[in-house]
């Protein structure tokens, strides 16, 4: 392969206590938590809005905030839900604590909270590299935007990219894939013109039953029975969710194999999925009276990603620990979504519901030999089964909040992320309402 060499000087345009990469469910709450602890903080985000998979991916509902009638994710994420609901942009389903939302008001609510906290935003900016100092210390994140190539320096970095991009660039070891295929990608879409008052749809678009897979079973059974004659592509669910607007439902149904960390692979998968959105919409319109007047009113900006890279952390959460509800000495957040593994080929799904909410250790947010890097969200250190629960948005918000507080502590004291005082971290998290 032909190669070229590019050499250029890059200006360090700002210096922060804490720099968060990624403005999704993990990154926003990492930044809010760090800023509220007094850290000078910024977020780098590839889109022109915040929210990540919730807004760019239209992934609905947000799940799971309560379990066995007890809140499992609290603090700043719960404050966000209350503010979003007060704006008319969110609906907290009881008793499970899944949250239906309006994606546009979700963007606005996050933006308001971040700016109120004094967090700097670098929107429309793409992480392309990092510079390293001695002993695994990250010095600067390199970003690209309309200003050109820029460098942002920080004392502590929090990787909330979902794909562990900064960690990979810095050389952090990743969890082995062990030959297992990645969970499939899905492009969500919104259908308008749906009869949302019908019993079938009004029941399906509310996800408020613990221990139940909330897919629309009557439609699923019909599609499986008639898949060959309908010439259907592979699909999941379908799952429908209210967007809080009459006549509109968000649809989680498409499915395609692909590695979102491989540009060519991801591009091909997204092209296929966009075609499948319209095939699925046509199928629903032509076969179910509730959808006979429907049309596609929105397609996700990007395909939803279930699984890519995860760091090999100081501790890797195992499925055994997770399912048993093992409480670590350094527990800093929780998770309650079922272990949920979608087949890469075919229409199947493996779901294991938890008997009790699980715990997440701080050690899963850090790697050996990288003294100023934390991760949160989909990047954390977990085996494949534990991760299949932890990948959802409420859990990402919880680990983001914990990473943000820890990052602020490190920036203020000068300590490494490996030497954080866990008792102090837990105390600060409890003070802001985190469930630990």
N, C-alpha and C positions, 0 to 999 in steps of 0.2 A: 504494500500500500504506500502510495506517495505521501510524504509528510512535508509540512512547512514549519518554520520556527518563527514565532512572533515574540518580540521583546518590546515592552512599553513601560513607561512610568505611570503609576496610578496614584492619584491623590487620596490621602486619608481624609475624608470629608467630615468625619465626626468620631467622637470617642465616648463610649457609654460604659456604665456600670454593668448593665445586662443588655445583651442583644438577642432578640428572639427571631428565629428564622421560621416563617410560616404564620399566617394570620387566621388559622382555622380554629376549631374548638379547643385544641390544646394550646396553641400559641397565644390566642387572645387572653386566656386566663392566666397563662404564665406571665405575660406582660402586665396585666392588671395587678396580679399578686405582687410582682416585683416592684412596680411603681408605688403601690400603696404601702410597701415596706420602706419607701424612701429612696429607691434606686433610680438613677437616671436610665431610662429604658427606651428601646425602639423595637419596632416590628418591621421585618422585610416581608413583603407579600407580592406574589407574582400577578395577582389580579388587581383591579381597581376598587375592590370591596373586600370586606372581611367575611369570615364564616366558613371558608373551606368547603368541606363536603356537604355541609348543610345548605349553602347558598350556591356555590359553583356546581355542586353535584345534585342539588335538590333532594338530598337524602332525608327522608321523613319517615317516622317521627324521630325526635331526639329520645334516646332510651338508654338506660333505665335509671330513674332517679330515686325511686322508692322500692322496697322489697319487704315482704312479710309485714306490711304496714309500718315500716320504719324507713326514714330517709337514709339513703346511702351516699348521695353526693350532695354536699351542702356548701355553705360559704358563698363566694363570689358567683359561682355558676347558678346557685339558687336565686341570688339577688337578680341576676340577669333574667332568669325565667319570670320572676315577679314583675320586673320592669317591662319585659316584652308583653306579658299578659295585660298589664295596665295600658299599654299602647294599643291594644286590640290585635296584637300580632302573634299571640301564643295562647294555647289552651292546654293546661296541665290535666291530663287524663287521670282520674282516680279509679282504683287505688294504686295502680302500678307506677304512675309517675312518668309515663311516656308523654311527650310534648309535641302536639301538632303546632305548626307555625306558618306564618306568611313570610316567605323568603326575603321579600323586600324590606319589611319592617324589622326582620332579624338583622339584616345588614345595617340598618339605621341605628338600631338599639346598640349593637356592638360598637359601631363607630362613635356614638355619643359617649359610651362608657370609657372607651380607650382615650379619646381626646380629653375628657374630663379629668382623667388620671394623669394627664401630661405626657403620655407616651407619644414619641415621634413615629410617624408612619413613612415608610418608603414603599409606596404602592408601585405597581407596574414595574417591579424590580425582580430580577431573576438571579438567584445565587449561582455563581459559576466557579467558585473556588475559595480557597482560604490560604493564609500564610501561617506557618508554624514557627514557634520558637523552640527553646530548649525543653526537653523532658515532656514532649507531647502537648505543650501549651499552644492553644490557638491564639494568634495575635490579631488577625483581621479576617473578616468575611469579605469576599470579592463579589460585587454585584454588577449587573448590567441593566441600564435603563436608557431613556432618551438623553440623559446627560452624558452617556458614555460609560466607561468602566470606572467604578468607584470602590473605595475600600472603607469599611466601617470597623473601627477598633473597639474592643470591649474587654472588660475584666473577666466576664463570664458569658458564655454562649449557651443558649437553649435551643436545641434542634427539635422543632415541631413541624418539620416539613412533611411528616407522614411517611416518607420514603427514606428517612435517615440520610438525607443528602449531605448535610454538613459532616455528620459523623463518618460517612463513607469517604468524603474528600479528605478528612483528617487522618484516615487510616484506621479507624476503629474496626475491630473484628466484628463480623456479622454472624448471626445464627445460621447454621448449615440448613440447606433445603432438603437434604437427604433424598433427593430424587423425587420428592412429592410435588405434584403440580400445584401452582399457586391457585388460590380461590379465584373464581372468574370475576371479570369486570361486569358492571351493569350500568347502563345509561337510564336514569330516571327521566320521566316526562310527565307533563301535566295535561290532562284532558279537560276541556270545557264542554258545556252542553250535555253533561251527564245528569241523569235523574238521581240526584243525591238524596231525594226524599224517599226513594224506594227502600223497602225493608232490607233487601240484599246489600245495597251499597251503604246505607246508613249504618248497618251493623259492621260491615267489613272495614270502613274507613276510620273506626275508633279502636285504638289498640290499648285496651284497659283491663285485660284479663290475664292474671298471673298464671303461668304454667300452660299457656295456650299459644300455639303458633297462629298468628293472626292473619294468615293468608285467607283469601276468599275461596273456601273449599268447594262450593258448588261450581264456580267457574273453573277452578283447577281441574276438577274431576271431568268436566265436559271437554276441556282442552286436551287432557291426556287421552281420553277415549277417542277423540276425533283428530288427533295430531297429524296422522298421515294424510287424511283427506283434506285437512286445512292447510297442509304443507307448512306447518309451523317450524320455525327455528327453535333451538334449545331455549328454554325459558325457566324462570323460577317463579314461585308463588302462584298467582299474582298477589301482591300486597297493594292495597289501596290506602291512601291516607288523606284526610281532609286538609285542605289549604286554608280553611276558615272562610271560604267563599262558596256560596251556594252554586251548585252546578259544576264545581271543579273538584277533581281528585288528582293527587299525585300517584303515579303508577311505578312500582318496582317490579319489573317483569323480564326485561332483556337480560341476556347472559352470553358472554363470550370469553374464551380463554385468551390470555395475553399477559405479558410482563410490562407493567407500567413504568419500569425503570429502563426499558429498552425502547428508544424513540420509534424505531420502525415497527416494532411489535404493537406498541400502544396506538400508533397512528392507524395501522390496519384494523385493529380491534374496534377503534372508535368509528371508523368508516362503516364497518359491518353493523355496529350497534345502532348507528343513526338510521340505516336502512330498516333495521329490525323494529325500531320505534314505530315507524309508519305501518309496517306489516302487522304489528300487534294492535295498533289502533284500528286498522281496517278489520281485523279479526273480531275485536270486541264490538265494533259498530255493526258488523254484519250478522252477529250471532246472539247478541243479548239486547233485549229491548231497552234496558237501562242505559245503553250506550248508543242507541240508534241515531241520535242527533249530535254525537260528540265530534270534536276535532282537537287536534294537537295545538295547544296554546303556548306551550313552552317545552324546550328540550334542555337538559342540563348542559352547562357550559363545558363540562368534561365528564367522562365516564367515571362512575364511582369505583374506588379502589378498595378492595377488601384486604389485600395482602401483598406486601413487597419485602423490603429489608427490615430486619430488627437487629438491634445491637446485641452482641454477646457481653452482657453486663457483669458487674461484680456478683450478682446473683441472677439466675434465670428462673423465673416462676414456672413451676411445673403444673401440669393438669391435676396431679394428685393433691398438691398443696391448695390449688385454687378451688377444686370441687369440695374438699374437706373443710373449707373455711379456716385454714390454718392462719393464725394471727402471728405475724412476724414481730420481732422486737423493734423493727424499724418500719412498721406499717404507717403509711402516709396517705392512703386513699383506699377506695373500695370499688368493687364491680359487682353487677347483679344480672347482666344480660346472660341469656343461655349461651352455652358453647354452641356455636352455629357455623357449620362447615358446609359450604355449597359445592356441589360436584362441578368439576371443570367440564366434564362431558356428560350430557344427559340433563335431566330435569330434577334430580334428587337433591336432598339436603339432609344432613345429620344434625339433630338438635338435642342437646342435653340440658335440661332445666336444673338450676341449682336449688339445693334445699335451703341454703342460706347465702347471704351476700358474702363475697370473697374479699380478701385483703391484698393490698399491693405494697411491696417493700420499697423503701427508698433505694436500696441497692440495685433495683431493676432499672433505675433512671441514670445510672452512671457506669462507666467502664474503667477498668484498670488502666493506669498510666496516661489518663487524659484529665489533667487536674482542673481544667476550667470549662468542662463540657457536661451539660446535662441533656437528657432527651425526655420527651413526653409524648403522649398520644400513641400513634401506631408504631413508633420507633422503639418502644420499651423492650426490655429483655424478658422474653417469655417463650415457652415452647409453643408449638403450633396450636395445641388444643386450648391452653390457657389464653393465648392470644386471640383465639376465635371468639372469645367473650369480651376481652378487654379492648378490642378494636373499635367499639361503638362510641358515639359522641359524648354521652354523659361520663363514661370512664375516662375518655381523653381530656375532658374538662377538669376532672379531679386530679389526674396526674399532672396536667399543666399548672394548676394552682399550686400543687406541692413543689414542682420544679421552680416556679417563679419565686416562692418564698425562700427556698434553699439558695437560689442564685443570688438573691438580694443579700442574704446572710454572708455568703462567700465574698461578694463584692465589698461589703462593709468591713469585714474582718480581715480579708486577705487570705483566708484559709482555702484549701483545696476542696473540691466537691466531695472527695473521699473522707475528709476529716471534719465534716459538718457535725455539730453537736446535735444528735438525734433528739434528745429530750427537749432542747430548745426549739428545734424545728417543729416537733409535734405540738409543743405548747403554743407556738405562734399560729399554727394551722388551726388549732382548736379555738383560739381567740377570734379568728375570722369566720368561724362557723363550719369548718370542714368536719366531715364525719370520718372518724378514724377508729 
